[in-house]
């Protein structure tokens, strides 16, 4: 194996390592998005329930919006996971 082939081999190993790390980061990122989305959704349900309990339409609307944000974030995490593979 000459020097050029040795360098290519080293760069190929490095490249595959970087790609593997990026895929792992995407998996972590998707899990974080899904977790944060669930937190938004749960928080939104509490806010919406409080709005219903107190008859506060504004609070109820904020809760509904928070639920929607959570659902979008969960979907974003799922999409990242699919395209990360």
C-alpha positions as CSV (number, residue, x, y, z in Angstrom):
1,X,0.0,0.0,0.0
2,X,1.5,3.3,-1.0
3,X,1.2,6.6,0.8
4,X,-1.7,7.8,-1.4
5,X,-3.8,4.6,-0.8
6,X,-3.0,4.9,2.9
7,X,-4.3,8.5,3.0
8,X,-7.4,7.5,1.2
9,X,-8.1,4.7,3.5
10,X,-7.6,7.0,6.5
11,X,-10.0,9.6,5.1
12,X,-12.6,6.9,4.3
13,X,-12.4,5.7,7.9
14,X,-12.7,9.3,9.1
15,X,-15.6,10.0,6.7
16,X,-17.6,6.9,7.8
17,X,-16.9,7.8,11.4
18,X,-18.2,11.4,10.9
19,X,-21.3,10.1,9.1
20,X,-22.0,7.6,11.9
21,X,-21.7,10.4,14.5
22,X,-24.1,12.6,12.5
23,X,-26.6,9.8,12.4
24,X,-26.3,9.3,16.2
25,X,-26.8,13.1,16.7
26,X,-29.9,13.0,14.5
27,X,-31.3,10.2,16.6
28,X,-30.6,12.1,19.8
29,X,-32.0,15.2,18.3
30,X,-35.2,13.4,17.2
31,X,-35.6,12.0,20.7
32,X,-35.2,15.4,22.2
33,X,-37.7,16.9,19.9
34,X,-40.3,14.2,20.7
35,X,-39.7,14.5,24.4
36,X,-40.0,18.3,24.3
37,X,-43.1,18.0,22.1
38,X,-44.7,15.7,24.7
39,X,-43.9,18.2,27.5
40,X,-45.5,21.0,25.4
41,X,-48.6,18.8,24.8
42,X,-49.0,17.9,28.5
43,X,-48.4,21.5,29.6
44,X,-51.0,22.6,27.0
45,X,-53.6,20.1,28.4
46,X,-53.1,21.5,31.9
47,X,-53.4,25.1,30.7
48,X,-56.5,24.3,28.7
49,X,-58.1,22.4,31.6
50,X,-57.4,25.4,33.9
51,X,-59.0,27.7,31.4
52,X,-62.1,25.5,31.3
53,X,-62.2,25.3,35.1
54,X,-62.0,29.0,35.5
55,X,-64.1,29.9,32.5
56,X,-61.1,31.8,31.0
57,X,-61.4,31.6,27.2
58,X,-58.0,33.2,26.7
59,X,-56.2,30.6,28.9
60,X,-58.1,27.8,27.2
61,X,-56.9,29.1,23.8
62,X,-53.3,29.3,25.0
63,X,-53.5,25.7,26.1
64,X,-54.9,24.6,22.8
65,X,-52.1,26.4,21.0
66,X,-49.5,24.8,23.3
67,X,-51.0,21.4,22.4
68,X,-50.6,22.1,18.7
69,X,-47.0,23.2,19.2
70,X,-46.3,20.0,21.0
71,X,-47.8,17.9,18.3
72,X,-45.8,19.6,15.6
73,X,-42.6,19.1,17.6
74,X,-43.3,15.4,18.1
75,X,-43.9,15.1,14.3
76,X,-40.7,17.0,13.6
77,X,-38.8,14.5,15.8
78,X,-40.4,11.5,14.0
79,X,-39.5,13.0,10.6
80,X,-35.9,13.5,11.7
81,X,-35.8,9.9,12.9
82,X,-37.1,8.6,9.5
83,X,-34.7,10.6,7.4
84,X,-31.8,10.1,9.8
85,X,-31.8,6.4,9.0
